[in-house]
Amino acid sequence: MTKSRIDTKVYWVLGHLIDLVHMPFVIALVLWGSARFTGELYVSIVVTTVALQIGLMGCPCLALTAKLKQLHDPNYVSRWSLTVFLYRKYGPRVGIAVFVFFTTLGLALNRFLFS
């Protein structure tokens, strides 16, 4: 009995589909959010989201895309996050420093714009 190979092209296509839909979706959410929420609440939501993405070393959508592409091609190397690149090359201290830098920058912008 021969074991048949599962066709994994669907994973590759799904990965690219998420890539195509991801950024317009984010832009639409930012525009909708700016129209719906005003002032400090909106800026706090955006700063928190960006800080979490930096802290988690990337966007969850891009992580999913990379995983789907790896299911199709195990040799696929994900290069989806500058933070991950810096973390792998220079170690955890740089990852923590990048997180602290962007969190501080976001909070400073929040104070400057809404003080």
Secondary structure, DSSP 8 states (H G I E B T S, - for coil): --------HHHHHHHHHHHHHHHHHHHHHHHHHHHHS-HHHHHHHHHHHHHHHHHTTS-HHHHHHHHHHHHH-TT------HHHHHHHHH-HHHHHHHHHHHHHHHHHHHHHHT-
